[in-house]
Amino acid sequence: MKEKMVLYFPPTVTEQPFIYYLIKDFNLLVNILKADINPRMEGRLVVEIGGEKADFAAGLDFLQGRGVKAFPLEQEIIWVEERCTQCGACTVICPAGALHLDRVTMQISFSGDKCVVCEHCIKACPSRAMEARF
């Protein structure tokens, strides 16, 4: 099983190595897609977690038992192709490479499975061709 999750860390646990424990103790594969964690402040991680279903459930129980809130990533970014002017502003700002400009055809393509929902493309797009959906 593989799922994108948002993890919220309270200030009291932001310095704990939770990702290490998920990998070592629960045999989970963790890909950190976006991180905003500061010592003694609330933190947030967007991660993709993969592994066996039982290990996944045990890992989430471990996190929640230590005060970390875990939610499935329910937001997604949608590319409205009809509105797109193919300007390329979104491609240079996308940290995950989900938006690509083909230099031969000068056409934009979007790979939703690569998207980390950082929303940079929404702010960069002058024609509002990128939308966040919950």
Backbone as ProteinMPNN parsed JSONL, in Angstrom:
{"seq_chain_A": "MKEKMVLYFPPTVTEQPFIYYLIKDFNLLVNILKADINPRMEGRLVVEIGGEKADFAAGLDFLQGRGVKAFPLEQEIIWVEERCTQCGACTVICPAGALHLDRVTMQISFSGDKCVVCEHCIKACPSRAMEARF", "coords_chain_A": {"N_chain_A": [[0.844, -1.17, 0.0], [0.409, 2.287, -0.635], [0.464, 5.684, 0.218], [-0.259, 9.186, 0.183], [0.326, 11.46, 2.744], [-0.42, 13.924, 5.289], [1.41, 15.097, 7.925], [1.138, 16.42, 11.116], [2.978, 18.016, 13.55], [3.14, 18.616, 17.001], [4.583, 21.348, 18.926], [6.104, 20.21, 21.007], [7.238, 17.85, 20.087], [8.71, 18.193, 17.758], [11.434, 17.812, 17.431], [11.919, 15.132, 17.419], [12.96, 12.004, 15.935], [10.927, 10.88, 13.999], [10.513, 9.936, 11.358], [12.721, 8.318, 10.925], [12.129, 6.242, 12.769], [9.783, 5.223, 11.599], [10.806, 4.09, 9.293], [12.852, 2.302, 10.247], [11.694, 0.774, 12.43], [9.161, 0.033, 11.541], [9.339, -0.797, 8.976], [8.676, 0.805, 6.754], [8.502, 2.659, 3.717], [9.444, 5.905, 3.228], [8.859, 8.904, 1.687], [9.725, 12.147, 1.721], [7.875, 14.814, 0.77], [7.286, 17.48, 1.171], [8.326, 19.796, 3.593], [7.935, 21.532, 6.641], [9.21, 22.336, 9.328], [10.151, 23.486, 12.432], [12.279, 23.837, 15.253], [10.737, 23.651, 18.439], [8.368, 24.702, 17.507], [5.2, 24.31, 15.822], [5.052, 21.687, 13.418], [4.938, 20.548, 9.972], [4.613, 17.946, 7.686], [4.519, 16.736, 4.395], [4.153, 13.668, 3.145], [4.914, 10.637, 1.351], [3.961, 7.485, 2.06], [4.834, 4.127, 2.071], [4.276, 0.582, 2.194], [3.648, -2.627, 3.786], [0.233, -3.338, 4.613], [-0.381, -3.864, 7.37], [1.968, -2.981, 8.64], [1.875, -0.309, 7.908], [-0.462, 0.575, 9.244], [0.354, 0.112, 11.901], [2.511, 1.876, 12.058], [1.218, 4.362, 11.76], [-0.354, 4.301, 14.086], [1.706, 4.413, 15.974], [2.724, 7.015, 15.474], [0.464, 8.631, 16.092], [0.15, 7.96, 18.761], [2.161, 9.379, 19.894], [1.46, 11.981, 19.676], [1.436, 13.036, 17.126], [-0.444, 14.153, 14.45], [-2.019, 12.56, 11.798], [-3.103, 12.71, 8.491], [-4.808, 11.73, 5.519], [-3.677, 12.977, 2.384], [-5.785, 15.099, 1.01], [-6.123, 17.107, -0.702], [-5.715, 18.173, -4.023], [-3.971, 19.189, -6.974], [-5.207, 20.608, -9.872], [-4.945, 20.804, -13.361], [-6.263, 22.977, -15.616], [-6.583, 22.651, -18.716], [-7.78, 24.034, -20.852], [-7.719, 26.696, -20.085], [-5.057, 27.274, -20.051], [-2.292, 29.126, -21.21], [0.105, 28.294, -22.116], [2.459, 29.506, -21.203], [4.553, 28.801, -19.52], [5.297, 29.633, -16.978], [4.632, 28.195, -14.707], [6.172, 25.886, -14.867], [8.84, 26.453, -14.242], [8.789, 26.977, -11.559], [7.878, 24.75, -10.226], [8.684, 22.467, -7.805], [8.697, 19.705, -7.867], [8.721, 18.77, -10.423], [6.351, 18.21, -11.7], [5.084, 19.67, -13.604], [5.724, 20.193, -16.969], [7.474, 21.597, -19.706], [7.499, 21.025, -23.019], [10.089, 21.529, -25.095], [10.215, 21.337, -27.863], [7.553, 21.267, -28.915], [6.531, 23.284, -27.427], [4.524, 22.949, -25.514], [2.718, 22.532, -22.497], [2.698, 19.987, -20.01], [1.135, 18.049, -17.443], [1.787, 16.101, -14.621], [0.036, 14.61, -12.375], [0.612, 12.644, -10.461], [3.193, 13.177, -9.646], [2.99, 15.531, -8.315], [3.357, 17.569, -5.419], [1.652, 19.179, -4.078], [2.319, 21.838, -3.4], [1.426, 24.289, -4.163], [2.682, 26.352, -5.505], [2.484, 26.667, -8.263], [-0.112, 27.587, -8.612], [-0.023, 30.198, -7.662], [1.81, 31.225, -9.484], [0.651, 31.082, -12.014], [-0.594, 33.042, -14.546], [-2.957, 32.832, -16.0], [-4.704, 31.449, -14.46], [-4.891, 28.653, -14.68], [-4.291, 26.599, -13.031], [-5.596, 24.839, -10.297], [-6.601, 24.297, -6.894], [-8.063, 21.517, -5.428], [-10.252, 20.141, -3.04]], "CA_chain_A": [[0.0, 0.0, 0.0], [1.151, 3.546, -0.722], [-0.479, 6.785, 0.398], [0.269, 10.507, 0.531], [-0.216, 11.865, 4.04], [0.054, 15.16, 5.917], [1.699, 14.867, 9.338], [1.233, 17.649, 11.909], [3.751, 17.791, 14.761], [3.048, 19.682, 17.999], [5.905, 21.898, 19.278], [6.837, 19.378, 21.967], [7.847, 16.658, 19.474], [9.299, 18.478, 16.441], [12.835, 17.402, 17.363], [11.984, 13.672, 17.475], [13.242, 11.407, 14.618], [9.827, 9.989, 13.68], [10.68, 9.301, 10.044], [13.683, 7.244, 11.175], [11.426, 5.133, 13.402], [8.865, 4.618, 10.627], [11.605, 3.278, 8.382], [13.576, 1.256, 10.97], [10.874, -0.095, 13.269], [7.912, -0.396, 10.907], [9.662, -1.249, 7.623], [7.936, 1.626, 5.803], [9.245, 3.527, 2.813], [8.934, 7.258, 3.436], [9.374, 9.926, 0.791], [9.303, 13.46, 2.202], [7.536, 15.636, -0.381], [7.34, 18.883, 1.589], [8.554, 19.863, 5.033], [7.96, 22.827, 7.307], [9.38, 21.988, 10.737], [11.1, 24.312, 13.159], [12.334, 23.434, 16.655], [9.842, 24.294, 19.406], [7.208, 25.269, 16.819], [4.442, 23.264, 15.154], [5.625, 21.282, 12.141], [4.061, 19.875, 9.01], [5.288, 17.188, 6.642], [3.731, 16.032, 3.39], [4.96, 12.486, 2.859], [4.316, 9.473, 0.72], [4.357, 6.344, 2.877], [4.517, 2.86, 1.438], [4.634, -0.627, 2.935], [2.567, -3.577, 4.015], [-0.916, -2.72, 5.276], [-0.258, -3.979, 8.826], [3.057, -2.083, 9.046], [1.364, 1.048, 7.704], [-1.382, 0.852, 10.351], [1.148, 0.168, 13.137], [3.28, 3.111, 12.003], [0.307, 5.476, 12.046], [-0.683, 4.22, 15.513], [2.896, 4.897, 16.661], [2.754, 8.478, 15.362], [-0.657, 9.215, 16.827], [0.416, 7.741, 20.173], [3.142, 10.367, 20.332], [0.939, 13.331, 19.485], [1.495, 13.468, 15.73], [-1.709, 13.96, 13.746], [-1.784, 12.095, 10.435], [-4.297, 12.757, 7.659], [-4.56, 11.513, 4.093], [-3.615, 14.208, 1.589], [-7.049, 15.136, 0.278], [-6.088, 18.2, -1.665], [-4.956, 17.895, -5.228], [-3.854, 20.286, -7.923], [-5.814, 20.293, -11.168], [-4.551, 21.655, -14.485], [-7.385, 23.221, -16.524], [-5.849, 22.832, -19.967], [-8.447, 25.021, -21.706], [-7.321, 28.045, -19.654], [-3.601, 27.401, -20.11], [-1.75, 29.876, -22.356], [1.402, 27.671, -22.423], [3.511, 30.504, -20.951], [5.668, 28.129, -18.87], [5.608, 30.193, -15.657], [4.46, 27.152, -13.694], [7.19, 24.839, -14.972], [10.101, 26.844, -13.6], [8.606, 27.093, -10.108], [7.432, 23.463, -9.689], [9.829, 21.766, -7.217], [8.591, 18.259, -8.049], [8.776, 18.412, -11.835], [5.037, 17.743, -12.134], [4.734, 20.447, -14.791], [6.836, 20.093, -17.911], [7.321, 22.297, -20.98], [8.202, 20.367, -24.125], [10.772, 22.592, -25.84], [9.97, 21.182, -29.293], [6.182, 21.667, -29.235], [6.185, 24.402, -26.546], [3.278, 22.59, -24.847], [2.805, 22.159, -21.092], [2.03, 18.759, -19.574], [1.042, 17.965, -15.993], [1.756, 14.752, -14.054], [-0.53, 14.728, -11.037], [1.231, 11.714, -9.52], [4.44, 13.778, -9.161], [2.65, 16.774, -7.606], [3.462, 17.554, -3.958], [0.628, 20.111, -3.605], [2.961, 23.009, -2.765], [0.607, 25.402, -4.624], [3.474, 27.398, -6.163], [1.979, 26.851, -9.622], [-1.346, 28.378, -8.545], [0.389, 31.598, -7.524], [2.599, 31.643, -10.65], [-0.104, 31.009, -13.26], [-1.351, 34.266, -14.832], [-4.273, 32.548, -16.597], [-5.447, 30.67, -13.471], [-5.132, 27.314, -15.204], [-4.015, 25.635, -11.965], [-6.568, 24.973, -9.211], [-6.538, 23.352, -5.784], [-9.362, 20.899, -5.142], [-10.245, 19.415, -1.776]], "C_chain_A": [[0.892, 1.236, 0.0], [0.144, 4.685, -0.634], [0.262, 8.08, 0.725], [-0.456, 10.977, 1.782], [0.327, 13.233, 4.423], [0.22, 14.844, 7.397], [1.866, 16.208, 10.03], [1.899, 17.311, 13.242], [3.521, 18.931, 15.743], [4.458, 20.152, 18.386], [6.747, 21.003, 20.178], [7.556, 18.192, 21.328], [8.555, 16.934, 18.149], [10.75, 18.025, 16.316], [13.013, 15.883, 17.446], [12.191, 13.097, 16.066], [12.165, 10.41, 14.169], [9.985, 9.269, 12.347], [11.652, 8.135, 10.159], [12.97, 6.024, 11.76], [10.447, 4.448, 12.443], [9.616, 3.683, 9.685], [12.194, 2.066, 9.11], [12.645, 0.265, 11.66], [9.627, -0.646, 12.584], [8.09, -0.795, 9.442], [8.871, -0.491, 6.549], [8.9, 2.413, 4.932], [8.628, 4.913, 2.922], [9.642, 8.207, 2.479], [8.832, 11.27, 1.273], [9.1, 14.366, 0.988], [7.624, 17.127, -0.074], [7.485, 18.908, 3.105], [8.565, 21.307, 5.511], [7.995, 22.551, 8.806], [10.463, 22.869, 11.322], [11.101, 23.879, 14.617], [11.429, 24.303, 17.525], [8.681, 25.051, 18.754], [6.464, 24.109, 16.16], [5.075, 22.948, 13.805], [4.617, 20.579, 11.258], [4.932, 19.194, 7.974], [4.244, 16.648, 5.676], [4.624, 14.89, 2.942], [4.166, 11.483, 2.04], [4.858, 8.28, 1.483], [3.914, 5.069, 2.184], [4.977, 1.699, 2.291], [3.445, -1.56, 3.037], [1.461, -2.913, 4.84], [-0.798, -2.75, 6.803], [0.843, -3.06, 9.353], [2.62, -0.626, 8.96], [0.479, 1.446, 8.889], [-0.62, 0.982, 11.678], [1.967, 1.458, 13.193], [2.427, 4.332, 12.308], [-0.114, 5.484, 13.517], [0.473, 4.758, 16.358], [2.94, 6.425, 16.647], [1.675, 9.123, 16.227], [-0.48, 9.048, 18.332], [1.418, 8.724, 20.751], [2.734, 11.795, 20.009], [0.998, 13.866, 18.069], [0.152, 13.156, 15.082], [-1.398, 13.606, 12.299], [-3.106, 12.06, 9.674], [-3.927, 12.405, 6.225], [-4.535, 12.862, 3.369], [-4.841, 14.222, 0.694], [-7.102, 16.258, -0.738], [-5.303, 17.741, -2.883], [-4.952, 19.132, -6.116], [-4.382, 19.8, -9.266], [-5.319, 21.303, -12.2], [-5.746, 21.764, -15.429], [-6.773, 23.626, -17.865], [-6.456, 23.91, -20.861], [-8.053, 26.454, -21.355], [-5.833, 28.321, -19.859], [-3.152, 28.125, -21.383], [-0.364, 29.374, -22.763], [2.576, 28.629, -22.192], [4.739, 29.9, -20.27], [6.02, 28.65, -17.491], [5.535, 29.124, -14.569], [5.598, 26.135, -13.708], [8.484, 25.192, -14.256], [9.993, 26.881, -12.079], [8.226, 25.766, -9.456], [8.623, 22.666, -9.134], [9.829, 20.263, -7.481], [8.706, 17.813, -9.505], [7.456, 17.87, -12.358], [4.553, 18.473, -13.378], [5.949, 20.491, -15.704], [6.498, 20.856, -19.197], [8.166, 21.582, -22.023], [8.787, 21.456, -25.015], [10.559, 22.495, -27.347], [8.586, 21.706, -29.664], [5.74, 22.912, -28.471], [4.814, 24.198, -25.884], [3.572, 22.143, -23.415], [2.122, 20.812, -20.886], [2.103, 18.704, -18.053], [0.939, 16.514, -15.568], [1.306, 14.853, -12.601], [0.105, 13.802, -10.017], [2.559, 12.222, -8.973], [4.189, 14.995, -8.27], [2.722, 16.597, -6.093], [2.533, 18.589, -3.31], [1.241, 21.306, -2.862], [2.22, 24.303, -3.103], [1.402, 26.546, -5.25], [2.927, 27.702, -7.566], [0.715, 27.712, -9.642], [-1.007, 29.864, -8.487], [1.094, 32.105, -8.777], [1.779, 31.765, -11.933], [-0.94, 32.27, -13.51], [-2.746, 34.004, -15.389], [-5.167, 31.704, -15.688], [-5.84, 29.286, -13.992], [-4.859, 26.222, -14.173], [-4.974, 25.902, -10.813], [-6.295, 23.942, -8.128], [-7.946, 22.827, -5.538], [-9.229, 20.064, -3.888], [-11.184, 18.238, -1.843]], "O_chain_A": [[1.987, 1.23, 0.562], [-0.887, 4.673, -1.306], [1.265, 8.079, 1.44], [-1.682, 10.906, 1.874], [1.385, 13.653, 3.953], [-0.716, 14.379, 8.047], [2.65, 17.045, 9.583], [1.442, 16.43, 13.971], [3.683, 20.096, 15.378], [5.425, 19.415, 18.189], [7.976, 21.038, 20.114], [8.41, 17.583, 21.972], [8.966, 15.989, 17.474], [11.247, 17.87, 15.201], [14.141, 15.4, 17.535], [11.655, 13.641, 15.1], [12.456, 9.229, 13.979], [9.62, 8.099, 12.232], [11.435, 7.082, 9.559], [13.181, 4.901, 11.301], [10.302, 3.226, 12.476], [9.118, 2.616, 9.326], [12.054, 0.935, 8.647], [12.789, -0.947, 11.493], [9.095, -1.676, 12.999], [7.117, -1.094, 8.751], [8.449, -1.079, 5.553], [9.987, 2.785, 5.372], [7.423, 5.076, 2.729], [10.87, 8.297, 2.468], [7.624, 11.505, 1.237], [10.051, 14.65, 0.26], [7.986, 17.933, -0.932], [6.841, 18.132, 3.811], [9.134, 22.187, 4.865], [6.96, 22.533, 9.473], [11.558, 22.979, 10.771], [10.042, 23.583, 15.171], [11.367, 25.522, 17.365], [8.084, 25.932, 19.372], [7.039, 23.039, 15.962], [5.578, 23.844, 13.127], [3.589, 20.085, 11.721], [5.872, 19.789, 7.448], [3.198, 16.157, 6.101], [5.717, 15.112, 2.421], [2.935, 11.477, 2.034], [6.071, 8.078, 1.55], [2.765, 4.945, 1.761], [5.955, 1.813, 3.029], [2.386, -1.319, 2.459], [1.728, -2.035, 5.661], [-1.089, -1.749, 7.458], [0.675, -2.427, 10.396], [2.95, 0.187, 9.823], [0.649, 2.521, 9.466], [-0.92, 1.864, 12.482], [2.101, 2.063, 14.257], [2.857, 5.233, 13.028], [-0.219, 6.548, 14.128], [0.252, 5.47, 17.337], [3.167, 7.054, 17.681], [1.948, 10.045, 16.996], [-0.915, 9.904, 19.102], [1.509, 8.88, 21.968], [3.555, 12.71, 20.059], [0.65, 15.022, 17.827], [-0.331, 12.026, 15.155], [-0.6, 14.282, 11.65], [-4.09, 11.475, 10.127], [-2.838, 12.75, 5.766], [-5.289, 13.773, 3.712], [-4.93, 13.454, -0.264], [-8.031, 16.336, -1.542], [-4.33, 16.998, -2.759], [-5.82, 19.999, -6.013], [-4.038, 18.712, -9.728], [-5.282, 22.505, -11.94], [-6.193, 20.759, -15.981], [-6.488, 24.799, -18.104], [-5.729, 24.621, -21.554], [-8.052, 27.328, -22.221], [-5.404, 29.475, -19.84], [-3.574, 27.783, -22.488], [0.272, 29.95, -23.645], [3.575, 28.567, -22.908], [5.845, 30.419, -20.42], [6.964, 28.152, -16.879], [6.308, 29.161, -13.611], [5.947, 25.584, -12.664], [9.153, 24.31, -13.718], [11.009, 26.821, -11.386], [8.251, 25.67, -8.229], [9.482, 22.234, -9.903], [10.865, 19.614, -7.332], [8.78, 16.618, -9.787], [7.437, 17.146, -13.353], [3.715, 17.961, -14.119], [7.061, 20.788, -15.266], [5.382, 20.77, -19.708], [9.392, 21.538, -21.922], [8.042, 22.223, -25.625], [10.712, 23.497, -28.046], [8.445, 22.49, -30.603], [4.725, 23.527, -28.799], [4.046, 25.145, -25.716], [4.562, 21.457, -23.162], [1.097, 20.524, -21.505], [3.026, 19.25, -17.449], [0.104, 15.772, -16.085], [2.105, 15.147, -11.712], [0.14, 14.126, -8.829], [3.012, 11.744, -7.933], [5.087, 15.436, -7.552], [2.221, 15.614, -5.546], [2.633, 18.838, -2.109], [0.734, 21.725, -1.821], [2.373, 25.304, -2.402], [0.84, 27.613, -5.501], [2.911, 28.855, -7.997], [0.497, 28.477, -10.581], [-1.621, 30.681, -9.172], [0.991, 33.287, -9.105], [2.178, 32.484, -12.849], [-1.889, 32.538, -12.772], [-3.627, 34.854, -15.269], [-6.254, 31.29, -16.09], [-6.957, 28.815, -13.778], [-5.161, 25.053, -14.411], [-5.15, 27.047, -10.396], [-5.814, 22.845, -8.412], [-8.901, 23.599, -5.45], [-8.233, 19.369, -3.689], [-11.318, 17.498, -0.868]]}, "name": "protein", "num_of_chains": 1, "seq": "MKEKMVLYFPPTVTEQPFIYYLIKDFNLLVNILKADINPRMEGRLVVEIGGEKADFAAGLDFLQGRGVKAFPLEQEIIWVEERCTQCGACTVICPAGALHLDRVTMQISFSGDKCVVCEHCIKACPSRAMEARF"}
